[in-house]
Amino acid sequence: MSLMPAEGDRLFVLVDARSRHAVGICNGPGPSGECPSYVPGQPLPCEGRRVVPMRRTSVNGLPFLVDPSEGNRCPLAWVDSVTPEVAEPGDAAPESR
């Protein structure tokens, strides 16, 4: 089993919030938003960790802390749901009030 992601995959580095040492890597959620590392009764590998998106995300380099959660939903799934708003050519700027 390789710990390195395949070329082109997302990459998140898991960092211990206290020691600031890298403690793991993650490729984010599976296709339906589940955590591929979920084990019933165990905390998710990223819980309580600072997560740094490194590759193929819309928030590369923006660290965030993962709170404890329940179930198999990947706490990193929000990264995939972020769609930066991009104005189409010719769209008027929003009015200021």
C-alpha positions as CSV (number, residue, x, y, z in Angstrom):
1,M,0.0,0.0,0.0
2,S,1.4,3.4,-1.0
3,L,1.0,6.5,1.1
4,M,1.7,8.8,-1.8
5,P,-1.4,9.8,-3.9
6,A,-1.6,9.1,-7.6
7,E,-0.6,12.0,-9.8
8,G,-3.5,14.4,-10.2
9,D,-5.2,13.5,-6.9
10,R,-6.1,16.1,-4.3
11,L,-3.6,16.2,-1.5
12,F,-4.2,17.4,2.1
13,V,-1.5,17.3,4.8
14,L,-2.6,16.5,8.3
15,V,-0.7,18.5,10.9
16,D,-0.7,18.0,14.7
17,A,-2.1,21.2,16.1
18,R,0.2,21.2,19.1
19,S,3.5,20.0,17.8
20,R,3.0,21.4,14.3
21,H,4.4,18.3,12.8
22,A,2.9,16.6,9.7
23,V,1.3,13.3,10.9
24,G,-0.4,12.1,7.7
25,I,-1.8,12.8,4.3
26,C,-5.2,12.5,2.8
27,N,-6.8,12.6,-0.6
28,G,-10.2,13.9,0.7
29,P,-13.6,12.4,0.4
30,G,-14.8,9.5,-1.7
31,P,-17.2,10.0,-4.6
32,S,-20.3,10.3,-2.3
33,G,-18.6,12.5,0.3
34,E,-17.6,9.7,2.7
35,C,-14.3,9.4,4.5
36,P,-12.4,6.5,3.0
37,S,-10.6,6.0,6.3
38,Y,-13.8,5.8,8.4
39,V,-13.8,3.0,11.0
40,P,-17.0,2.8,13.2
41,G,-16.3,3.8,16.8
42,Q,-13.0,5.5,15.9
43,P,-12.3,9.2,15.4
44,L,-11.6,10.3,11.8
45,P,-7.9,10.7,11.1
46,C,-8.2,14.4,10.5
47,E,-10.2,15.2,13.7
48,G,-8.5,17.7,15.9
49,R,-5.8,18.2,13.2
50,R,-4.9,21.3,11.2
51,V,-5.4,20.4,7.6
52,V,-3.5,22.1,4.8
53,P,-4.9,21.6,1.3
54,M,-1.9,21.2,-1.0
55,R,-3.0,20.1,-4.5
56,R,-6.0,20.2,-6.8
57,T,-8.3,22.2,-4.5
58,S,-9.8,25.7,-4.7
59,V,-8.2,26.6,-1.3
60,N,-4.6,25.3,-1.7
61,G,-2.4,26.6,1.1
62,L,-5.3,27.7,3.3
63,P,-5.0,25.7,6.6
64,F,-8.1,25.0,8.7
65,L,-8.8,23.0,11.9
66,V,-11.1,20.0,11.8
67,D,-13.5,19.7,14.7
68,P,-14.7,16.3,16.0
69,S,-17.6,14.9,14.0
70,E,-19.8,11.8,14.0
71,G,-20.4,9.4,11.2
72,N,-18.6,8.7,8.0
73,R,-19.0,12.1,6.3
74,C,-15.6,13.5,5.3
75,P,-15.0,16.9,7.0
76,L,-12.9,17.9,3.9
77,A,-15.9,17.5,1.6
78,W,-16.7,21.2,1.9
79,V,-13.6,21.9,-0.2
80,D,-15.2,20.2,-3.2
81,S,-18.4,22.1,-2.7
82,V,-16.6,25.5,-2.9
83,T,-17.1,27.1,-6.3
84,P,-15.5,30.4,-6.7
85,E,-17.8,33.0,-8.2
86,V,-16.5,34.2,-11.5
87,A,-18.2,37.0,-13.4
88,E,-19.0,36.3,-17.0
89,P,-17.7,38.8,-19.5
90,G,-20.1,41.6,-19.9
91,D,-21.8,41.0,-16.5
92,A,-22.4,44.3,-14.7
93,A,-20.7,44.7,-11.3
94,P,-23.1,44.5,-8.3
95,E,-24.5,47.8,-7.3
96,S,-23.3,49.4,-4.0
97,R,-25.9,50.7,-1.6
